Structures are given as C-alpha cells and as structure tokens.
Amino acid sequence: MKAIVYSTRICPYCVRAKMLLEKRKIDYIEYKVDENNEMFQQMLELSNGRQSVPQIFIDDKHVGGYDDLVELDMEGGLDSNE
C-alpha cells in the first residue's frame, strides 16, 4: 500500500493524516502545495477541484481528506498493510 499526501506547511490535519499513515506502516510521499504550484494544480486535477488539504490518495485512489482517511481506517481499509 502506498499513499500520496498533498499538504501545506501549516496544517494540523495534514500532520494527523501523516501520523495515522505512519502508525499503520503505510509509506507515503508528501507534496507541499503551498511551496509548489505545479503540485497544487496536480492536486486540483486529481481531486476533482478540491482545494482543501490534506488530499490523500492510496494506491492511486482518491481517499479525500483527513476525516475520510479516519473513516477508511475505522472500516478496516488501512489494515491490509500489516
């Protein structure tokens, strides 16, 4: 399982999302969209225009934001990596 997290430098939900992924031993790549406009445009395209961060993708599927990641975890969707 591999994840991509689009985040910003100052974003508490981004920090929490990364902590949850680390807890579940899921490797992730982080793109800070406030530092790279290309990555921001890519995030908009892949997330159907969602501008909020984090935007999280797991195995090329759009999960959504932090709340969506927590919901996926509660449903057991992050357990298959362990």
Beta strands, then each sheet from edge to edge (+ up, - down):
strand 1: 2-7
strand 2: 27-32
strand 3: 55-58
strand 4: 61-64
sheet 1: 2+ 1+ 3- 4+
end
